[in-house]
Amino acid sequence: MDINNSKNLDMLLGIVGAKLGMKPDELKRQLESGKFDSALKNMSKSDAEKFQQVLSNPKLLEQLISAPQAKALYKKLAGGE
């Protein structure tokens, strides 16, 4: 999935925004500014802690992105099988 493609990015923001109870454009603004306050408050405490842990640990983030499940999700969201 090429997230530089605006259609794919919009789709991804829509999915994540729905999961977090946020409008896609609001989520995009927060991500671009590096502020995740609204997203974090819409997550469970456990999920918010995990999110913060991943953001603060580049090795953990790389490990997460490289996981087979993440790659399969990425492929599914991109419209591939």
Secondary structure, 3 states (H helix, E strand, C coil): CCCCCHHHHHHHHHHHHHHHCCCHHHHHHHHHHCCCHHHHHCCCHHHHHHHHHHHCCHHHHHHHHHCHHHHHHHHHHCCCC
